[in-house]
């Protein structure tokens, strides 16, 4: 089994200067070299880039010019449209499909979430005030299927190499399967071949560790065309914890060796602005001083630069571009070198900090695959619940695990309205 780290939130790294292959060819060459060397270090772990086809459509040309050799995922932007109060029309969807077709290699489909909200919260991640509603489930799945069917049509019209990713939603294994079945019924069978893979969402399930296990189990049991089950994508990565069920179920033999699991994250791109990066199983917080903590992480990153990336990390550039963080870092460079000077150095330091975090994730995934001791380091309190997943091979095994061991994991599930057709009925 292989993995693919998909980096989203690229604007966090471009905090100083908007460069591309034309304006900064040497910088682009160096970044590409670092990414090449990183992926070569972990043959079963690739990386790619994600941007939003609605709110970040202007990033498309720049991202393709810099990362054209890597997988480029383009999100549909449906949530952002709702958050911004836009009406999602067919014309608006088509414009997103065109952005995906022009700049992406994978295009996320528009999916309609089968939940109802109490209050004015529209956050797709938050579980507060969110209720799974079976009464609208079929309607949402069918509409999502029609969206995917239209997306394929546009891609064929544009003769693009981009392929759509089918997003599935559900509240448990049964509902995920039903969603997949209903979506595929909306698409001509001779068009199924164009679907790149299956992306699993948790908006109607929840974001707890118990729900993470349920989501991966549902994928392992999903009945769908064989080619679609060769590539899975996990929406809402969040932290290294979420990869543990994938790793343990792989040890149980529930996924073929040629299956690819990709996952998107803003944790390490966003960490550049916060002075945070992955360090082993945890997150390291930079200080704003050249103290012991600073030199601890600087020396570690510089070692990875020399041994993996094929570069060196200048101490001053790292201190002022990352440890000081914006806006003070920007002010320092502008005052000392001029607004448009040392663009290469300041951006390279930020990208190095980001790529070190990606390296740390890839490295630790490799360790967790080899030895459950490293799973215990990620989840010291409940690792025993996870490492027993490698013995789960049948539905009966999984039911037993849920009843006796899964209860030891934190749950943050979306509640169901069950048989009620309205939220008012749910509260009666």
Secondary structure, 3 states (H helix, E strand, C coil): CEEEEEECCHHHCCCCCCCCCCCCHHHHHHHHHHHHHHHHHCCCEEEEEEEECCCCHHHHHHHHHHHCCCEEEEECCHHHHHHCCCCCCHHHHHHHHHHHHHHCCEEECCCCCCEEECCCCCCCCCCCCEEECHHHHHHHHHHHHHHHHHHHHHHHHHCCCCEEEEEECCCCHHHHHHHHHHHHHCCCHHHHHHCCEEEECCCCCECCHHHHHHHHHHHHHCCCCHHHHHEEEECCCCCHHHHHHHHHHHHCCCCCCCCEEEEEECHHHHHHHHCEEEECCEEEECCCCCCHHHHHHHHHHHHHHHHHHCCCCCHHHHHHHHHCCCCHHHHHHHHHHCCCCCHHHHHHHHHHHHHHHHHHHHHHHHHHHHCHHHHHHHCCCCHHHHHHHHHCCCHHHHHHHHHHCHHHCCCCECEECCCCCCHHHHHC
